[in-house]
Amino acid sequence: MDDGFLHQFREKPGEEFALRLHKELTQKENVPVKGRVVPVIVAILIILIAFASTVVFVPEARAKLIDVIEKIGGTSFLMTNDYPGDGKGTTIPSQEMSLSEAQSILPFQLPTWTPEGFRLQPTVDLISFDSPVIFVTWIKMGGSGNIQMNVEGGTFTWVVGPDSVERVEINGKEAALWYGGWNWDTKQWEAEIPNMTLSWEQDGLAYHLSVAKDQVSLETLLQIAGSMP
C-alpha cells in the first residue's frame, strides 16, 4: 500500500481555486455555458479534487482513508463502495484547441500505433483546474467504440469500486488497468459497465487511455499504450 499521495496534500489549496471549484460543483444542469461539454469522466475529476480537499482539511478523515487509497502505475485510486457524487449532473465548460496548441501547454506524447479504422481528431478539449487536463479522441470510422486518452498535468485521485483495479505492465513499467464505472441511478459501482481504462505515468504526466471493452480488446489497448514514444 502506497500512502504517499496523502502526504503530498500538506498545503491548503488557494482561495481562488476553492471558490472556482465550489462554483463548478453547484452549477445546475440547465445553466448554459460557453464552449463544449466534455464527457462525464471530467465530472468525476471535479468530485475527486473536492475529495482531495476534504482530505486536506479534515485530518480525521485522512487517517481513516489511509488503508483504502493505493497508488498504482503513478495513479492514486480510492477504492470504496460509497458513491462519490450527489446525484446531480454538472455541466463543465471546456476549451477546444488544436493538438499543437495543447502540446504547448502540456508536452504530451501520442501513441504511434492505433488500430485500423480509427482516426485521430485534429482538435482536443482542455479543462483547466489548478492544472490542465487534455482530452484526445480517436473516432472509429463507420462504427462506434471511440478511443479516448486524457492527459493530466497534476495529481488526481480516482474514486473507483473495490477490486476494480489490477496491476499490469507497459514496456516493463507498472500501469493500472481498471474496469467499470459508477451508475448514477443506483449509486453503485458496476463492473459490467463496458469501460476499460489503462493508466500510467510518463515523463511527469499521467495518461489514461479508455475504450469500450466490447469494441477494443485488452491486447489492443496494451498495444496502443506500448507504442508510446
N, C-alpha and C positions, 0 to 999 in steps of 0.2 A: 504494500500500500504506500503510495507516494502522497504525502500531505503538503508537499512544497507549495502547491497552489495557494493554500490557506495563508502561508506566511508571506506571500507576495502582496497581500492586501493589508498593508500596515498604515498607509496614508489615507486620510479621508478624501473622497472624491471632491473636486472643485464644486463650488456653489452653482456655477453656470451649467455644468454638466448635470447636476442633480435636478435643477429646475427644468432643463430641457427634457430629461428623462421622464419627470413627473407629467409634463405636458403631453408627451407622446403616449404615455400609458393611459391617460384619462381622456384621450381624444375619442370621440364617438365614431361609429362606423359610417354614419351618414354625413359626416362633415367633409366637403370637397377639399382636395389638396392638389397642389401643383405637382407635376412630374408623374412618373409611372408608379404603379403599385407592384412591389416585388413579391415573390412567393411567401407563403405562410411561414416558411423556415425563419424569415427575418423577425417575425413577431415573436418567435421563440427566443431569438437572440436578445430582444429587449427584456423579456422576462428574466433571462439569465443574468443580464447586467444588473437588474434590480435585485436579484437574489444575491449576487456577489456583494452589493452594497449592504444588504442585510447582514451578511457575514461580517462585514467590517464594523458595523455599528453595534452589533449585539454579540459580545464575546461568548455568552452562554450558548447561543445558537451555534456559533462557530465550533465550540467544543463538542457539541452533540453531533456535528456533521463530519468530524474527522474520519470516522470509520466508514463513511459512505461516499467519499469523494476519492476518485482514483485517476491518476494521470497515465494515459496510455498513448504511446506514439506522439507525445508532445501535447496532447489534448486532454483537458480535465473534464471528467464526467461525474455528475451527481446522480447516483443510481437510487431511485426511490419509487415507491408506489403512489406517492402523493402527486396529484395533478398540479403543475406549476402555474397555471393561469387562473383567471377569474371567470372564464366562460364568455367574456365579451371580446368581440373582434376589434382589432386595432388597424387602422389604415396608416400605412407607413410611406411617406414620400421618398422617392429616390431620384438620383440624378443620372441621366443617360449620357454616355460618352463613348468615344472610340477606344479601341484596345490600347492604342499608343498613348492616349491621354491617361488611361487608367494605370498603365505601366510606369508612367512618370510619377504617379502618386505612390504606388506600391510596385516595386521591381519584381513582379511575379513572373513565373515561367508557365508555359503551356505544354501539354503533352505533345510529343512529336508523332504520336500514332493514335488514331481513333478508328472505330470500326467503319467499314464501308457503309455508305448511306447516311452518315451523319455530317452535317455542315456547320462549321463554326460561325456563329453570328458576329457580324462586324462591330456591333456595339455591346456594351456591358452596362450593368446597373451598379451604382455606387451608393452606399448608405454610410453616412458619417456619424459615428458615435464619438467617443473620445479618441477613437482610432478608426480608420476606414475598413469597410467590408465591401469586397467587389464580387459581383456575380457574373460568371461567364457561362454561356449556354451553347450547346451543340444541338441543332434540331434534326430529328430523324425525317428524312425526306420521304414523303408518301406514306407516313405512318405515325404512330405515337411512340412515346418512350424516349424523351429527350435526355441528354446528359447535362448535368449542371455541376459546375465547380465554383465554390466560393472560397475566397482567399481573405484571411483576416490579418490585419497588421497589429492586433493587440491580443490580449488574453481573455478568452471567454470560457465559461463553464457550460457544458451541455447537460440539460436535465433529461435523463432517459430512464426507462424501466429497468428493473433488476434483471440481471443475466442477459442483457441485450447487446453487450459489447464483448468482443473477443480480440485477442492479440494475433496479428498476422505480420508478415514481413514484406517490405518492398525493397528490392535490391539490397537485401541484407540488413535493412533498418526496420525497427519496430513501427507498426502502424495499428490503428484501431479500426475494426470492422464492426458496424452496428446495424441492426435491423429494426424495422417497425416504426411506430410513431404514436403520438398522443391522439386519442379520439376525443374531439371537442364535445361530442354529445354525451358519451358515457363517462368522460373524465378518467379514462383508463388508458394505460399504455397497451397497445395491441401489436404483438409480434407479427400478426397476419397482414398488417398494412404493408404493401409491397415496396417499401422504401429500403434501399441498401446504400449505406454510406461508408466510404473509406476515408479516414482522417490521418494525416501525418504532418510532421513539421519539417521544413526545408529552408535553409538559409534565413532562419529567424522569422519565417512566415508560417501560418497554419493553413493547410489545404484540406478541403472537404469535397470529395468527389461523390456525387449522388446519382443513382439511377433507379429505375423501377426493375426489381429483380425478376419480374416476369417478362421483361423486354431485353435486358442485358444480363449476361451470366457473370458469376463471380470471377471466373477465369478471365473474361474480357475486361472486367473492371480492374483487376490486378495488372493486366497487360497495359491498359491505358496509363495507370499511375506509374508503372515501371518504365514507361517511355519518357518520363520527365527528364529534361537535361540536367 
